[in-house]
């Protein structure tokens, strides 16, 4: 009896093993005997493009401060004339999302093409034809950009189908397509899975986007892949490859893509307006930690703590206060800071929304009428500000800008110095990057609009110097005189 039972079990195992050997190839090959990734690659590759960006920067010769007179004829005789500027290059990827007659629109990353506002963009299609491209819209808050090329009349291009990134799950197959490291490797396809969803709070330096909800994948993504599509098993784009976590500069199996559903919400604004119009509440949100949960006696870690309410904003008018905990916004649950920012930004401007809060242990409902994000107004009028952009060699950012947050500026008013141009009047003064300018010639500056308004008037005056009142560091308030001539 024992031998019979052993024989039966052995036969069952053998049958199951034999079946698995037959079934396994069906999971990795299609009816033609090829991987299912072959058809997906063929369908999508012709919509993927290589992007080369070229712009000029100050040469190291100009940036290098030396006591020696390199402009002297004696040095020029031995070393030749030194160039004032040098060429700089950036490579990336993109994919075609729309054709309107001869106009072809391409989606990519802001950090791929953002430096070319005064440079050149060259797009190479899969058939190796090259086109000059122009920027249609940039959005540094999501790291998304739309550029456009013009093809010959009658030319048809392949458009990448956009999928639904909300439907993907951890463990789903994905393909990353682009041009890693150089244009010579264009059309590279790598395969992996979705490793995680909803990654936020990631830092990629100064170019870190404010709105983050990344898809993480182990499909190989390298420098140059940025802007290329992340494609699901149906051959639809579910993300834009944007960043990697690395210790070597190359792929170690941790790549990040912007979900295509976030991108869909900004595409139309970028094409129609050149900028993205977002709703604004006017609070500084903070994550709920276990310690904060215990201190505020909160039921869970979900929600956001209001660390600050800006004056004269929708939040201020709605009666929100520092220390309130927002748990619902417009009937949508608030899980964390990243989700909160996305919910607010995607809300309709001008409409009143219900905000459920916890204040001192009690749940309350506040109503806020949302406004357009303040920086939207700046985005609408770049041409008006261009002449004032580098007044006296000073470049500034608003006190509420991402740059100011990165510099940990705590002031409520003024503008932050973000750059001082070499060999400019400001370069020879005590002014430093990171200083906050409060006054120019005793005229108060509350925000960047005040700054541009004041200097536009000063430019028309015939004067030898201007007086700035600034904050350097945390507590050094002082006046700085800058000679104009």
Secondary structure, DSSP 8 states (H G I E B T S, - for coil): -HHHHHHHHHHHHHHHHHHHHHHHHHHH--TTSS-HHHHHHHHHHTTEEEEEEEEEEE-HHHHS--SS-TTSHHHHHHH----SEEEEEEEEEEEEEEEETTEEEEEE-HHHHGGGTTSEEEEE-TTS-EEEEEEEEEETTTTEEEEEEE--TT-------B--GGG--TT-EEEEEE--SSGGGTTEEEEEEEEEEEE-S---GGG--SS--EEEE-S---TT-TT-EEEETTS-EEEEEEEE--SSSS-SS-EEEEEHHHHHHHHHHHHHTSS---EE--EEEEE--HHHHHHHT-SSS-SEEEEEE-TTSHHHHHT--TT-EEEEETTEE--SHHHHHHHHHTS-TT-EEEEEEEETTEEEEEEEE-EE-HHHHHHHTHHHHGGGTTGGGEEEEETTSHHHHHTT---SSSEEEEEE-TTSTGGGSS--TT-EEEEETTEE--SHHHHHHHHHHHTTS--SEEEEEEEETTTEEEEEEEE--
